[in-house]
Amino acid sequence: MERTLYQVSEGVGYLQVCAVVIRPDENTDCPIGFAFEVELSTINGSAVQIMDYVSLDTTLQFAECDRMSCENITINEDETLENIEAFFVTLERNGLDSSITLNPTRAEIEIRDDDGPVVGLEETFYTTAEGVGTVEVCAVVYSPNGNLACPIDFAFSVELLTTDGDAVSTMDYDSITTTLPFGRCDTRSCVDVLITDDDVLEDTESFFVSLLRNGLDSRITLDPTQGEIEIIDSDDAVIGLERTLYSIQEGSAPAVEVCIVVYRPTGICPIPFPFSVMFSTSDLTAVVDNDYLDADTIQIFGACATRRCIFVPIVDDSIGEPDELVSISLGDPSDSRITASPRQGLINITDMIMETEFVNDTVTGDPLMTVPVAFPDTSTLCYEVHGESDKFFNLISDNCVSVNAHYARSGINNPNITLNVIDAVGIRAVSNNGSCVNIGVDLEGCTASINGVDLSSMYRENGIVVRKYSSRVRITVPNCEDTDLVMWVFCTGGRTEDPYTWEYFSFNFLRFVVMRGINLREESHGLLGKLLSS
């Protein structure tokens, strides 16, 4: 059968029913190269022959290369308004060649009473993005069947109107009350509903469309008459740090103000509901409690808020230091529709004292009795202390302070590499109250100690200041000069190469920088002292 379901109006007169060649592929010019025939007959269902249709028992002839053979079935019209009724047509082989398969062999014919056509909304649920512009809403003729050339032989109209749901006219869409006209034989009439695109991130909202009869011919049934239009917000919501780099001079203010802003959407109320985001601080070269105070907080934006600010406290001290960095970051916003970008930034803490303390007598230490390791063309240049390992040497001593270092094997487990590096630095100084104080810096864990007790934070007492950072230590002690001795000890690392296998090995060592306060007037001892006093 060409179709398994036919729908026909009662007053149409007749219905054409066809048998078709489905395979071979329809692109074949001649699917069956010989003539054949099949038997077509009708069978009662809820529709009964004579009363509703004229029964048929006939042969459908197919000539050579034919694709289709049809027969008309007469549909009887009466003056009784009836429900949909159906009867059936079947195909039988009638000596059909065994190479031809007959399928499908049965079709249903529905008779719809043309005393009452049905017109209704084409869709009862529409989904549209906010930024799409318009959504087309249509009314269509459902019955008589839309495949007929002229389902309703006169002009008519229906009324369409919109009503608010949680979407509100003017703010979310343009309300309409309009007439949808159908000309003679028309099967569809449509109108565009304008969707308002705004700069506000909103939840999914909906409003409704309805059909009204508007003097519609009483023979026409209106169904369905109600539809819902759902608007999905297409706004891209983005919040982020207002700046990715904040700079503050230590001592100029107690805190630096860091702000989070709503970048998109724009407008007076870009996000009309509350949300939150985690703000975090973490160490880079600055150390929490020593240089700044922890400011980790959950920042809550109220409905329509566009900006939130956090104050990150900065620790002020009298120690001259290089610039130090604090990392600031944002977590994921509480609402998944909101993204955070930029979410990473820096606070740069500067110290004016550094510029006045850094003078020309600065010494960068390898310290003196060192030479570069083998293969100096490598990207990282390290230094080796020559001589026997596990020894101490004196860098400089005077009547007030003494700086010593310990050198040892580098720890590289390779018989082809013998490398001695500094793994400990010790300073012995006289404090302002006349006490002898021993300061130590050890490569293992990059620890600092006062008189053998490890430091966890800054030490400041009687002119001696020791400040421990993650990978460096700053030391200030009284000197025989008018200016204190100030030096940095850095925990760092490098790598060297096996001269036979060309394999690289990494190792750690201490290096130091004497910033100021080397005694140039009194007699000094030690490697550096002898050089300066000669």
VEXMARSE-984057 format. One line per 8 residues: number of its first residue (from 1); for each residue x negated, y, z of C-alpha. Coordinates in nm, 3 decimals, padded with zeros to 5 digits, always signed. Layout:
NUM	X/Y/Z | ...;
//
This chain:
1	+00.000/+00.000/+00.000 | -00.114/+00.356/-00.071 | -00.006/+00.458/+00.281 | +00.117/+00.273/+00.586 | +00.347/+00.557/+00.699 | +00.578/+00.774/+00.486 | +00.778/+01.060/+00.637 | +01.068/+01.193/+00.436;
9	+01.362/+01.428/+00.486 | +01.705/+01.282/+00.456 | +01.810/+01.523/+00.183 | +01.505/+01.474/-00.038 | +01.691/+01.228/-00.270 | +01.422/+00.968/-00.321 | +01.075/+00.868/-00.208 | +00.801/+00.741/-00.436;
17	+00.617/+00.437/-00.293 | +00.294/+00.321/-00.456 | +00.054/+00.029/-00.452 | -00.306/+00.128/-00.528 | -00.638/-00.038/-00.598 | -00.849/+00.051/-00.293 | -01.168/-00.132/-00.389 | -01.394/-00.148/-00.592;
25	-01.514/+00.206/-00.515 | -01.287/+00.473/-00.658 | -01.575/+00.614/-00.862 | -01.549/+00.303/-01.082 | -01.369/+00.385/-01.408 | -01.209/+00.043/-01.434 | -01.182/-00.137/-01.099 | -00.988/-00.442/-01.237;
33	-01.042/-00.534/-01.600 | -00.719/-00.727/-01.650 | -00.343/-00.677/-01.603 | -00.169/-00.807/-01.290 | +00.146/-00.751/-01.082 | +00.270/-00.755/-00.723 | +00.616/-00.786/-00.568 | +00.758/-00.488/-00.369;
41	+01.067/-00.517/-00.148 | +01.242/-00.327/+00.134 | +01.334/-00.451/+00.484 | +01.576/-00.287/+00.729 | +01.455/-00.127/+01.050 | +01.657/+00.129/+01.245 | +01.746/+00.264/+00.902 | +01.991/+00.036/+00.723;
49	+02.031/-00.018/+00.350 | +02.336/+00.137/+00.182 | +02.395/+00.373/+00.478 | +02.045/+00.525/+00.481 | +01.866/+00.407/+00.167 | +01.908/+00.188/-00.142 | +01.730/-00.145/-00.105 | +01.470/-00.245/-00.358;
57	+01.323/-00.576/-00.476 | +01.103/-00.518/-00.781 | +00.775/-00.597/-00.951 | +00.497/-00.335/-00.973 | +00.303/-00.372/-01.300 | -00.071/-00.289/-01.325 | -00.218/-00.266/-01.675 | -00.588/-00.323/-01.737;
65	-00.795/-00.062/-01.544 | -00.484/+00.084/-01.372 | -00.538/+00.215/-01.021 | -00.177/+00.277/-00.915 | +00.177/+00.152/-00.974 | +00.478/+00.324/-00.811 | +00.852/+00.283/-00.760 | +01.117/+00.531/-00.636;
73	+01.334/+00.442/-00.338 | +01.661/+00.635/-00.309 | +01.724/+00.803/+00.029 | +02.091/+00.851/+00.113 | +02.203/+01.178/+00.272 | +02.493/+01.189/+00.512 | +02.656/+01.456/+00.721 | +02.564/+01.300/+01.054;
81	+02.283/+01.453/+01.267 | +02.066/+01.156/+01.346 | +01.742/+01.067/+01.521 | +01.445/+00.963/+01.315 | +01.513/+00.626/+01.152 | +01.279/+00.388/+00.975 | +01.273/+00.096/+00.735 | +00.986/-00.096/+00.573;
89	+00.841/-00.185/+00.235 | +00.624/-00.492/+00.179 | +00.396/-00.626/-00.093 | +00.380/-00.994/-00.191 | +00.133/-01.169/-00.418 | +00.373/-01.292/-00.695 | +00.105/-01.516/-00.849 | -00.166/-01.258/-00.795;
97	-00.517/-01.362/-00.896 | -00.689/-01.521/-00.595 | -00.988/-01.288/-00.629 | -00.768/-00.990/-00.536 | -00.700/-00.925/-00.168 | -00.364/-00.772/-00.076 | -00.407/-00.532/+00.218 | -00.230/-00.344/+00.365;
105	+00.091/-00.519/+00.265 | +00.340/-00.328/+00.480 | +00.436/+00.039/+00.520 | +00.690/+00.218/+00.738 | +00.921/+00.486/+00.599 | +01.055/+00.740/+00.851 | +01.367/+00.933/+00.758 | +01.393/+01.270/+00.928;
113	+01.730/+01.439/+00.936 | +01.696/+01.763/+00.741 | +01.984/+01.913/+00.931 | +01.734/+02.044/+01.193 | +01.375/+02.139/+01.092 | +01.117/+02.205/+01.368 | +00.882/+02.504/+01.389 | +00.624/+02.546/+01.667;
121	+00.275/+02.651/+01.769 | +00.004/+02.475/+01.572 | -00.205/+02.435/+01.890 | -00.102/+02.440/+02.254 | -00.460/+02.491/+02.382 | -00.728/+02.715/+02.233 | -01.086/+02.755/+02.358 | -01.291/+03.054/+02.245;
129	-01.614/+03.230/+02.341 | -01.584/+03.586/+02.466 | -01.809/+03.726/+02.194 | -01.631/+03.552/+01.903 | -01.415/+03.856/+01.821 | -01.071/+03.707/+01.750 | -00.882/+03.382/+01.782 | -00.624/+03.283/+01.519;
137	-00.288/+03.169/+01.655 | -00.045/+03.005/+01.411 | +00.312/+02.878/+01.397 | +00.377/+02.589/+01.156 | +00.666/+02.391/+01.012 | +00.650/+02.041/+01.159 | +00.965/+01.893/+01.008 | +01.054/+01.842/+00.730;
145	+00.717/+01.685/+00.652 | +00.452/+01.939/+00.560 | +00.353/+01.745/+00.250 | +00.679/+01.840/+00.081 | +00.662/+02.132/-00.158 | +00.933/+02.340/+00.009 | +01.031/+02.231/+00.358 | +01.261/+02.532/+00.428;
153	+01.422/+02.691/+00.127 | +01.475/+03.037/+00.278 | +01.275/+03.307/+00.457 | +01.279/+03.326/+00.836 | +01.061/+03.458/+01.123 | +00.971/+03.386/+01.483 | +00.842/+03.621/+01.751 | +00.502/+03.569/+01.918;
161	+00.388/+03.743/+02.237 | +00.102/+03.716/+02.488 | +00.118/+03.714/+02.869 | -00.159/+03.743/+03.129 | -00.305/+03.456/+03.322 | -00.631/+03.518/+03.511 | -00.739/+03.689/+03.187 | -00.589/+04.038/+03.181;
169	-00.481/+04.235/+02.876 | -00.701/+04.533/+02.780 | -00.987/+04.404/+03.000 | -01.011/+04.055/+02.846 | -00.791/+04.061/+02.533 | -00.554/+04.284/+02.338 | -00.194/+04.197/+02.417 | +00.042/+04.155/+02.122;
177	+00.415/+04.127/+02.060 | +00.464/+04.061/+01.692 | +00.682/+03.890/+01.434 | +00.543/+03.595/+01.237 | +00.718/+03.594/+00.898 | +00.772/+03.277/+00.692 | +00.854/+03.325/+00.324 | +01.060/+03.075/+00.128;
185	+00.879/+02.739/+00.135 | +00.603/+02.866/+00.369 | +00.466/+02.614/+00.617 | +00.232/+02.836/+00.824 | +00.217/+03.192/+00.960 | -00.070/+03.329/+01.171 | -00.190/+03.631/+01.368 | -00.535/+03.724/+01.507;
193	-00.559/+03.793/+01.881 | -00.851/+04.022/+01.967 | -01.080/+03.896/+02.248 | -01.258/+04.173/+02.442 | -01.636/+04.135/+02.472 | -01.768/+04.308/+02.783 | -02.096/+04.326/+02.976 | -01.966/+04.140/+03.280;
201	-02.050/+03.777/+03.364 | -01.717/+03.613/+03.448 | -01.567/+03.276/+03.524 | -01.365/+03.102/+03.252 | -01.032/+03.284/+03.217 | -00.711/+03.216/+03.024 | -00.393/+03.383/+02.904 | -00.082/+03.253/+02.726;
209	+00.103/+03.281/+02.394 | +00.475/+03.214/+02.350 | +00.716/+03.176/+02.058 | +01.067/+03.325/+02.075 | +01.357/+03.261/+01.836 | +01.410/+03.627/+01.727 | +01.744/+03.547/+01.558 | +01.610/+03.223/+01.413;
217	+01.853/+03.009/+01.213 | +02.028/+02.777/+01.458 | +01.944/+02.474/+01.244 | +01.571/+02.526/+01.321 | +01.431/+02.388/+01.643 | +01.143/+02.580/+01.808 | +00.888/+02.344/+01.968 | +00.623/+02.369/+02.113;
225	+00.672/+02.729/+02.222 | +00.394/+02.770/+02.484 | +00.017/+02.777/+02.435 | -00.289/+02.861/+02.646 | -00.600/+03.047/+02.526 | -00.913/+02.985/+02.736 | -01.196/+03.243/+02.720 | -01.546/+03.118/+02.801;
233	-01.788/+03.398/+02.891 | -02.083/+03.409/+02.653 | -02.278/+03.679/+02.841 | -02.643/+03.601/+02.913 | -02.707/+03.679/+03.281 | -03.071/+03.750/+03.371 | -03.220/+03.882/+03.695 | -03.588/+03.930/+03.768;
241	-03.863/+04.119/+03.944 | -03.843/+04.489/+03.861 | -04.222/+04.491/+03.820 | -04.476/+04.212/+03.788 | -04.759/+04.413/+03.949 | -04.731/+04.626/+04.262 | -05.034/+04.814/+04.399 | -05.074/+04.957/+04.746;
249	-05.370/+05.112/+04.924 | -05.425/+04.959/+05.265 | -05.320/+05.211/+05.529 | -05.121/+05.433/+05.291 | -04.788/+05.276/+05.391 | -04.675/+05.001/+05.631 | -04.520/+04.793/+05.352 | -04.479/+04.769/+04.975;
257	-04.126/+04.770/+04.836 | -04.056/+04.489/+04.587 | -03.723/+04.496/+04.400 | -03.512/+04.239/+04.214 | -03.281/+04.379/+03.946 | -03.004/+04.256/+03.716 | -03.133/+04.291/+03.359 | -02.832/+04.142/+03.177;
265	-02.543/+04.193/+03.143 | -02.550/+04.572/+03.173 | -02.272/+04.794/+03.299 | -02.122/+04.911/+03.625 | -02.033/+04.560/+03.742 | -02.247/+04.312/+03.546 | -02.190/+04.013/+03.777 | -01.855/+04.040/+03.960;
273	-01.924/+03.766/+04.214 | -02.185/+03.711/+04.490 | -02.498/+03.503/+04.431 | -02.836/+03.454/+04.597 | -03.199/+03.395/+04.506 | -03.506/+03.295/+04.711 | -03.791/+03.550/+04.731 | -04.133/+03.413/+04.837;
281	-04.483/+03.542/+04.910 | -04.799/+03.330/+04.909 | -05.178/+03.368/+04.937 | -05.404/+03.428/+04.643 | -05.713/+03.620/+04.759 | -05.515/+03.794/+05.035 | -05.438/+03.589/+05.347 | -05.106/+03.592/+05.528;
289	-05.119/+03.753/+05.878 | -05.468/+03.893/+05.804 | -05.379/+04.107/+05.499 | -04.997/+04.094/+05.478 | -04.701/+03.944/+05.660 | -04.479/+03.665/+05.530 | -04.167/+03.807/+05.363 | -03.994/+03.486/+05.247;
297	-03.619/+03.557/+05.243 | -03.298/+03.456/+05.068 | -03.177/+03.768/+04.891 | -02.796/+03.789/+04.862 | -02.644/+04.000/+04.585 | -02.290/+04.112/+04.652 | -02.029/+04.132/+04.375 | -02.131/+04.400/+04.121;
305	-02.473/+04.457/+04.286 | -02.752/+04.543/+04.042 | -03.059/+04.572/+04.268 | -03.204/+04.425/+04.589 | -03.533/+04.530/+04.750 | -03.765/+04.361/+05.001 | -04.039/+04.523/+05.208 | -04.360/+04.319/+05.228;
313	-04.562/+04.443/+05.531 | -04.933/+04.517/+05.469 | -05.186/+04.472/+05.753 | -05.409/+04.776/+05.799 | -05.759/+04.734/+05.945 | -06.086/+04.927/+05.951 | -06.279/+04.673/+05.746 | -06.384/+04.767/+05.395;
321	-06.274/+04.490/+05.155 | -06.247/+04.420/+04.783 | -05.904/+04.423/+04.617 | -05.686/+04.136/+04.735 | -05.385/+03.974/+04.570 | -05.058/+03.841/+04.707 | -04.837/+03.619/+04.488 | -04.463/+03.700/+04.480;
329	-04.203/+03.475/+04.318 | -03.832/+03.410/+04.272 | -03.657/+03.074/+04.294 | -03.356/+02.961/+04.090 | -03.043/+03.174/+04.142 | -02.756/+03.002/+04.323 | -02.531/+03.023/+04.013 | -02.660/+02.810/+03.724;
337	-02.533/+03.063/+03.469 | -02.793/+03.312/+03.592 | -03.162/+03.281/+03.502 | -03.458/+03.452/+03.669 | -03.717/+03.622/+03.447 | -03.972/+03.754/+03.519 | -03.995/+03.544/+03.831 | -04.371/+03.570/+03.906;
345	-04.561/+03.882/+04.014 | -04.853/+04.018/+04.216 | -04.916/+04.267/+04.494 | -05.266/+04.419/+04.467 | -05.398/+04.551/+04.800 | -05.677/+04.806/+04.756 | -05.910/+04.947/+05.023 | -06.073/+05.291/+04.978;
353	-06.342/+05.212/+05.237 | -06.499/+04.966/+04.993 | -06.608/+05.248/+04.761 | -06.803/+05.429/+05.033 | -06.961/+05.118/+05.189 | -07.099/+04.966/+04.870 | -07.442/+05.131/+04.831 | -07.758/+05.086/+04.625;
361	-07.936/+04.865/+04.876 | -07.695/+04.580/+04.798 | -07.866/+04.242/+04.769 | -07.696/+03.951/+04.590 | -07.840/+03.635/+04.733 | -07.957/+03.315/+04.576 | -08.164/+03.378/+04.825 | -08.510/+03.441/+04.676;
369	-08.677/+03.105/+04.722 | -08.460/+02.954/+04.446 | -08.479/+02.886/+04.075 | -08.208/+02.786/+03.827 | -08.130/+02.416/+03.799 | -08.227/+02.221/+03.488 | -08.055/+02.305/+03.157 | -07.976/+02.673/+03.224;
377	-07.783/+02.696/+02.896 | -07.486/+02.529/+03.063 | -07.177/+02.742/+03.118 | -07.213/+02.742/+03.499 | -07.551/+02.854/+03.637 | -07.624/+02.712/+03.983 | -07.926/+02.758/+04.208 | -08.154/+02.508/+04.375;
385	-08.360/+02.558/+04.693 | -08.700/+02.404/+04.634 | -08.868/+02.202/+04.903 | -08.765/+01.925/+05.133 | -08.392/+01.899/+05.208 | -08.227/+01.927/+05.549 | -08.441/+02.228/+05.643 | -08.369/+02.575/+05.777;
393	-08.522/+02.899/+05.654 | -08.501/+03.253/+05.778 | -08.365/+03.515/+05.539 | -08.424/+03.825/+05.750 | -08.485/+03.906/+06.117 | -08.541/+04.228/+06.309 | -08.493/+04.332/+06.670 | -08.112/+04.327/+06.640;
401	-08.005/+04.054/+06.399 | -08.130/+03.736/+06.234 | -07.985/+03.563/+05.925 | -08.073/+03.199/+05.858 | -07.967/+02.934/+05.608 | -07.976/+02.554/+05.592 | -08.042/+02.369/+05.272 | -07.959/+02.005/+05.204;
409	-07.907/+01.753/+04.928 | -07.613/+01.853/+04.710 | -07.426/+01.529/+04.763 | -07.442/+01.421/+04.397 | -07.469/+01.042/+04.397 | -07.711/+01.008/+04.106 | -08.081/+00.905/+04.135 | -08.165/+01.118/+03.830;
417	-08.050/+01.439/+03.997 | -08.226/+01.583/+04.303 | -08.058/+01.909/+04.392 | -08.088/+02.106/+04.718 | -07.830/+02.374/+04.796 | -07.735/+02.596/+05.089 | -07.463/+02.429/+05.296 | -07.471/+02.649/+05.610;
425	-07.546/+03.010/+05.699 | -07.605/+03.133/+06.054 | -07.620/+03.488/+06.191 | -07.746/+03.567/+06.542 | -07.670/+03.923/+06.651 | -07.662/+04.141/+06.963 | -07.314/+04.283/+07.025 | -07.248/+04.637/+07.147;
433	-07.228/+04.511/+07.508 | -07.570/+04.343/+07.482 | -07.446/+03.982/+07.441 | -07.611/+03.738/+07.200 | -07.350/+03.605/+06.955 | -07.400/+03.314/+06.714 | -07.193/+03.322/+06.394 | -07.182/+03.022/+06.162;
441	-07.040/+02.948/+05.817 | -07.023/+02.584/+05.706 | -06.966/+02.461/+05.352 | -06.749/+02.170/+05.466 | -06.396/+02.313/+05.481 | -06.543/+02.662/+05.435 | -06.519/+02.711/+05.813 | -06.641/+03.002/+06.024;
449	-06.730/+02.984/+06.393 | -06.823/+03.210/+06.687 | -07.056/+03.052/+06.942 | -06.958/+02.708/+06.807 | -06.579/+02.764/+06.816 | -06.404/+02.751/+06.477 | -06.199/+03.056/+06.379 | -05.844/+03.029/+06.246;
457	-05.798/+03.405/+06.195 | -05.995/+03.729/+06.234 | -06.241/+03.783/+06.523 | -06.314/+04.140/+06.635 | -06.501/+04.222/+06.959 | -06.782/+04.463/+07.064 | -06.881/+04.561/+06.711 | -06.878/+04.205/+06.571;
465	-06.607/+04.132/+06.311 | -06.565/+03.796/+06.135 | -06.278/+03.753/+05.893 | -06.201/+03.413/+05.742 | -06.034/+03.381/+05.403 | -05.949/+03.067/+05.208 | -06.284/+03.048/+05.024 | -06.499/+03.325/+05.173;
473	-06.602/+03.485/+05.503 | -06.675/+03.853/+05.570 | -06.918/+03.928/+05.855 | -06.999/+04.264/+06.018 | -07.257/+04.289/+06.303 | -07.447/+04.575/+06.470 | -07.794/+04.640/+06.332 | -08.096/+04.845/+06.438;
481	-07.996/+05.087/+06.163 | -07.720/+05.343/+06.213 | -07.504/+05.136/+05.972 | -07.377/+04.788/+06.054 | -07.499/+04.487/+05.859 | -07.212/+04.372/+05.632 | -07.230/+04.052/+05.430 | -07.002/+03.806/+05.246;
489	-07.053/+03.430/+05.240 | -06.875/+03.253/+04.952 | -06.783/+02.882/+04.937 | -06.817/+02.801/+04.570 | -06.915/+02.525/+04.332 | -07.089/+02.438/+04.009 | -07.196/+02.146/+03.796 | -07.516/+02.002/+03.654;
497	-07.606/+01.741/+03.394 | -07.787/+01.409/+03.413 | -08.089/+01.460/+03.180 | -08.068/+01.099/+03.062 | -07.699/+01.029/+03.023 | -07.574/+01.387/+02.964 | -07.302/+01.320/+03.220 | -07.186/+01.622/+03.420;
505	-07.163/+01.620/+03.801 | -06.990/+01.878/+04.019 | -07.118/+02.002/+04.355 | -07.039/+02.272/+04.614 | -07.269/+02.526/+04.776 | -07.274/+02.857/+04.967 | -07.382/+03.188/+04.820 | -07.387/+03.527/+04.990;
513	-07.385/+03.898/+04.921 | -07.543/+04.148/+05.163 | -07.340/+04.465/+05.107 | -07.519/+04.710/+05.333 | -07.716/+04.749/+05.654 | -08.048/+04.577/+05.566 | -08.310/+04.721/+05.799 | -08.553/+04.918/+05.583;
521	-08.728/+05.116/+05.862 | -08.841/+04.866/+06.125 | -09.070/+04.572/+06.073 | -08.866/+04.278/+05.940 | -08.943/+03.909/+05.908 | -08.818/+03.627/+05.692 | -08.815/+03.573/+05.315 | -08.621/+03.886/+05.234;
529	-08.761/+04.086/+05.527 | -09.121/+04.034/+05.416 | -09.036/+04.153/+05.065 | -08.861/+04.468/+05.188 | -09.127/+04.561/+05.445 | -09.424/+04.508/+05.214;
//
